[in-house]
Amino acid sequence: MIRTNVAELLSSDNFLHEIIVKGWVRTFRANRFIALNDGSTINNIQCVVDFENTDETILKRITTGAAISVKGTLIESLGKGQSVEIQVSEIEILGDSNPEEYPIQPKKHSLEFLRENAHLRIRTNTFSAVMRVRSALSFAIHKYFTENGFYNFHAPIITGSDAEGAGEMFTVTTLNPENPPKNEDGTIDYSKDFFGKNTNLTVSGQLEAETYAMALGKVYTFGPTFRAENSNTTRHLAEFWMIEPEVAFNNLDDNMDLAEDFIKSVISYILQNCKDDLEFLDNRLTQEEKSKPAAERSEMSLIEKLKFVVENNFIRVSYTEAIDILKNSKPNKKKKFQFLIDEWGADLQSEHERYLVEKHFKSPVILFDYPASIKAFYMRLNDDGKTVRAMDVLFPGIGEIVGGSQREERLDILKQKIKELNIDEKELWWYLDTRKFGTAVHSGFGLGFERLVQFTTGMSNIRDVIPYPRTPQNAEF
């Protein structure tokens, strides 16, 4: 007999037929009621045991975390909380779980405790819900780009260039760390290394994606990226996934259109396809908000935030206009902002971005035309000589979620910006080539996947939306 998953059984009305279901025991009450879950849904199915006719040895082995196979008859439930249940005729223990050692007991555990047991935390309702939503988002992303004529491009993970120009990169080397070869000036001689040069783990696939957009027209990357930023905040990871579309002939307005349509599409997908998980996460967040001081509580529930994004047009505002709004805002005048806005050119913080979205416009916001001094070298310089064709998408509760730009397609200006930032032009010869041979206006953006999962699940710490977080001093599992 073929195994049927729990999600299918819970939506079935085909009663009085024999089925087999396999999963893990969540709870076992009164030697009679097993709550069984197989990961196909956040909901458990109740299996009712005839304990008088079941071997006592088997009953003792039905403990939280044990893997079991249940054969029985699907019937309409007599109890509250479920529409169907299984009248058990046979139980097989597939894998025992020692209740004295198993850490994921049926009680509330702190998120810190669960991070220490990341190999088992997926067995909780919270993390199984988060990871099912993460999986659905991943599918929705590929679905959107495929249906809109994009080609998936696998950017290299090992690179010789620093796309962000920030220098926060992990070195890739096979040299002996205790006795590496040295140049005459005492620096490490990377010509003796595996790749013959200094190489790193990538911080972005954007530069390589630009080269492919110049031939395929519309491409996107969706892969792991790395940043050696010594930050232990709830918003940063050393290893994370990035979605980066790049489109030939798109200007900044086209780029903003794409970002808005893309985000609305993938969030709409999970609203339609992850209802049970989102309802659970919504309730979880509501309870979490109650423990916060009133002033810090969110005005919207999780599902309301998602609908807020999908149902509102994104307001487009220039950086200059945003600075004027923030300078004249009550929080700034009353010095309530942690980072006060005094003058044009300030790098906006999350508190400023959230104010614009949640208080001033009450809508998702796209800021554009940022000061060149606070943005990357590859962003197109405007005619005013001081701003670039950059854009950021701002969301409630999180601030910036997308960053992008129209790229600088003019070779002379790009070379000048590289020189001003002391970037070695020789390292980017291949990137500059694309400005020599058939250059064209093109644009793209980057969306940190974990940031998107964090927003859509309501999790407050980014370490709780990736299976095994990599952060400073932490590479366990």
N, C-alpha and C positions, 0 to 999 in steps of 0.2 A: 504494500500500500504506500502511495506517495505522501510525503509529509506536506501538510498545509500550514501556511504561516498564520500567526495570530491576527495580523491586520485583516486578512481575508476572512477568517472565521468570525471576527467581531462584526463584520458588515454582512454576514450571511444570514439567510432565513431558511436555509435548507436543513431543516431539523430532522432528527431521528435517523441520521445516517452516521456510519462509523468513520472516524477520522484518526489520524496520527498527528500529534504536534510535539515539537521538541523545543526546549528553551532552558532558561535558568530560573530557579526558584527565587522569587522576591520575598514572599512570606509564606508560612505554613501555619494555619491557625487550627486549634482544637483537634489536631490529628485528622482533619477533614477537608479544609479548604486551602488549596494551593493557588497562589497568585503567580502565574507563569508569564514570562516575557521572553520574546526571541529577537528583539531589536527591530522588528518590522514596524512597530508603532510604539508610542509612549504608553499606551494602554496595556494593561495585563488582561489575560483571560483567566477566569476562575475555573479551576478543576476540582470537582467534588469527589472525594475519595470515600469509598465504602470501607471504613477502617476496620470493621468487624471481620471483613473477608480479605483483608490485605495483610501480608506477612509483616510482623512487627519489626523484623530486621530492616525491611524496606522503609517502613515509616520513620525509623530512627535516622535513616540516611537522607531523608528529605529535609535539607537544611538550607538556609539562605545562601545563595550562590551556587548551589549544586546544579549540575546539568542533568536533565531528565528527559525521557521520552514517555509520552502519555498516549495511550490508545483508549478511545472511548466514544461516546455518542454525544453529538451536539444537540442540546436541548434549549428551549426558551428558558431564560433565567427566572427563578422564583424569587430571587432577592433583589434589592435595590442597587443601583449603580452600574448595572450591566444588563444588556439585552439577551445575551446568550451565555451559556456555560457548558462545561463538558462533564458528563457523567462518566467517571473513570472506570474502565474495566481492567486495565493493565498498566503498570508503571515499571519502567526500567531506569535504573540509575546509570547514567553515562559517565558522570564525573563527580566525585564526592567533594564537599567543601567543609572543612573543619570549622565549626562555628566559633571555637575559641581563638582561632587564628585569623579568620576572614575579616579584613578591616572594614568592608563596606556593609555594615549592618543596617537594618531598616530603621534608621533614625536620622536626624539632621546632622550633617557633617559640615565643618567650616570649609570654605574654598581653599584656604591654606593647607588644611589637612589633605584635601583631595589632590592638590598639586603635588604633594609628597608621595601620593599613590596614583600618579597619572596613568599607570598601566591598568588600573582598575576603576578609575573614576568614570569611565564611559558606561559603567554598569548602573550609574545613578540616573534618575529621571532628567535632572538638569543637563548633564553632559550628553546623554543620548539625544535629547531634544536639540541641543546646540549643534551637534555633529550631523544630525539629519538635515537641519536647516543649512549648514555649511555645504553639505553634499548637493542639496537642491539648488543652492546659489551657484555652485560650480557648473552644474548642468545648464542652468538658465543663462549663464554668461556665454558658454560655448554655443548654445542654441541661438542667442541673439545675434552674435557675430556671424554665424554660419548663414542664418536666414537673411542677413543684410549684406552678403557678398564679401565678407572678410575671409582672408586666409590665415590660418593659425601658423605662427612663426616661432620656432624654438630658438630663442636667443642663447648664446653661450653662457655657461655659468662661470667659466674661467676666462678672465679678461686682462688685458694689459692697459686698459684705460679706466679713468675715474669719471663716470658719466655726470656725477653731481659736482665734482670738483671740490668735495669736502675733505677728502683724504681719510675718511673713516672706513677703511677697507681691511679685510682679512687677507693676509699674504698666503699664497699657495707656493710651497717649496718642498724640495726633497733634500735640500742641503743639510748637513750635519749641524744641528743647532749649537753644539758645544764647540765646534771648530770649523766654522764656515770659511770658504776661501775669501780672501780679502784683496781689495785693490791697494795700490800704493798709498792712497790717502786714508786707508783704514776702513773704508766702507765695504760692504759685502759685494763680492763679485758675482752678480747674478748671471753672468754669461756662462758660468759653470753649472747653473741650475738646469732642471729638466727642460724648461721651455727656452732656455738661453736668454732670459730676460726676467725682470721683476713682474710677476703676475699675481692677480688677486681674485677673490670671489666677487662676482658682480653686484653692484648696488642697483642696477637697472638694465633692462634690455632695450632701452629706448634708442640709443645711437645706432645699434645694429638694425633695429626695426625700421628706422628711417631709410636705411640703404635698401631694404626690401620693398618698402612702400614706393620707392622710386622705379620699381619695375612691375610689382604686382598691384599697385594702386591702393589697396586697403588690406592692411595686415594687423594682427594683434598678437601680443605675447601674453602668456599666463603661466608664470613659473616662479621658482624660488629666487629670492634675492637676499643679500646679506649686508649688514651694516655694523661695523665695530664701534658703535657709539656706546660709551660707558654710562648708560642710563638705566636706572631701575624704576622707571615710572610705570603707571598702568597703561601707557599708550605706546610703549616701545618694545620691540623684539629685535634680537640679533639676526634671526632667520625668519623671513616672512615671504608671502606670495604677492606678486604684483600683476595686475591686469593693465596692459599698455597698448591701446590701439594707436595706429599711425596711418594717416590718410593723405595721399597725394592730392594736390589741388584744393584742399580744404583751407579756408582762412579761419580766423579766430571765431567769427560768428558761426561758421559751420561746426567748429569744434565744440562750442557751447551747446549747439543744437544736438549734436551727437551725445554728449555727456548726459544731458537731461533725458533724452529719449532712452538711452541705455539704462540709466539708473531706474527710471520709472518702470521699464520693462522687467528687469530682474526682480525688483521688489514686488511688482504685481504678481509675478510667477509664484513667489513663496506665499503671498497672501492667499492665493488660490489653491496651492498644493501642500501647504504645511500647516493647516488650520489647527490640528490637535496640538502640535508642538508649540505653535505661536500662542495659543490660548494658555497652555501651561506656563510658558515663559512670561507671558503678560501678567498672570496671577502672581508668579514668583517675584517679578519686579515691583508689583503693587505692594506686596508685603515688605520688600526691602526698602521701599520709599518711606513706609510708615516709621521706620526706625531713624530716619534722618530728621534734622531740625526742619521746621515748616518752611523756612526761607530757602532751603536747599532742595526741596522736593520738586520733582518735575510736574509741570502742569498737564502733561499728556501721558496716557498709558502707552505701552509699547505699540500696540496695534494702532492706536491713534497717531503715533509718530510716523508709522509706515504709511498710513493713509494720507497723512499730512504731506508727505513727499510726493505720493502718487497723484493726489487730487489737486495740488496747487501748481500754478506756473512758477518757474524759478525766476525771481526778480533779478535783473541784470543791472549792476551798479559799478561805476568806476571806482578804483581805489581812492582817487581824489575826493569823490563825493562821499565815500564811506568815512574817510578821515574827518571831513567836516561834520558828519553826523555824530561820530564818536566824540570829537572834541567838544561838541555842544550838548552832549547827553548828560542826564542827571548823574549817572554813576561816575562819569569823569569829573564833572564839576564838584561833586561832593566827595571826590577822592575814594570812591568805593571800588574802582578798578585796582587790581594789584599793580598793573602796569598802566600808568597814566599816559594818555595821548596828548602830547604837547605840540608836535609839529609834523608836517608832511615828511614821509620817508620812514616812519616807524614801521617795524615789522609786527604785524597784527598777531595777537595771542588768541588762544581759544576763548577767553572771556569776552573779547571784542567781537569775535565771529559769532558767538552764541547770542550776544546782545542784538546784533543786526538781524539775526534770523528769528529769535524768539520774542524779542520785545519791540523792535522798531518796525520791521517789515511783516512779521508774522507769516513768513513764507521762506522756503529754501532760497538761498541767494547765490548768485554767481558774481564774484568780484573780478574785475579785469583791469588791464593797463596798470600794472604795478611798477614801482620804481626799479630801474635797471640794477641799482646797487644791491638789492636784496634778492635778486633772482639769478638763475643760472645763465651761463655764457651762450647757450644755444637758442635763447628766446629772441624773437625778432624785435629789433630796436624800432621804436616809433619815430615819427618825423620830429617830435619835440626834443629828441636826443637824450631824454632823461627817463622815459618809461618804456616798458617792453610789452609785447602782445601776450601777456600771461593771463591765466584765469584760474581761480579756485572756486570749487563748489562747496558751499557751507550748509551744514545740516543742524537741526535742533539737537541739543544734548551732547554734541561731539565736536562741532566746529568744522574745520576743513576735512573733507573726505576725498576730494579729487583735486589734483593739481595738474595743469597742462598749459600749453602755449601754442601759438603759431611759431614755427621754427625759423631761425634766421637763414634764409636761402641765399643771401648775397655773400659771395666769397670774401670780398675785401673787408666788409664789416665783421664777419665771423672771425677772420684772422686777427683783426685788430682787438676784438674782445678776448680772444684766446691769449694774445700777447699781454694785455692789461692784467689778466689774472695769473700770469706766469705759468700757464699750462704749456707743456712741451708740444710744439706744433708737430714734431716728428711722430709723436705717439698717435696723432689723429690724422695722419696723412690720408688714410682710406676714407675717413669721414669727410674731409675737405674735398676729396675727389668727386663726391656726389654734387658739389657746388660748381664743379668744372664741366661736368658732362650731363647736360639736360636738366639743369636745376629748375625747380618749380616751387611755388608756394606749397607748403604742407604743414600739417598740424597733428597734434596728438595729446594724450593725457595719460596720467598714471593714477590708478586706484588701488590702494593697499587692500588686499582681499580680507585680511583679518580685521581691518577697520570697518569694512562693510559688514562682516559677520557680527562684529561687536554691536554695530548699530541695529541690525535686524533682530538680534537676540536679546538685547538689553543687558548684556553682561558688562560689568563695570571695569573689568580688568582684561586686557588683551591676551594675557597668558591663559585665559579660560576659553578661548575660541580657536585654539590651535592644538592638535593632539599632544605634542610634546614641545613645550616652549623652550627656546634657547635665549637665555638672558645672561648678563654678567654673572660669573661664578656659578652658572647652572647649565650643565649639559648632561643631566641625568637621563637615563632610559635610552 
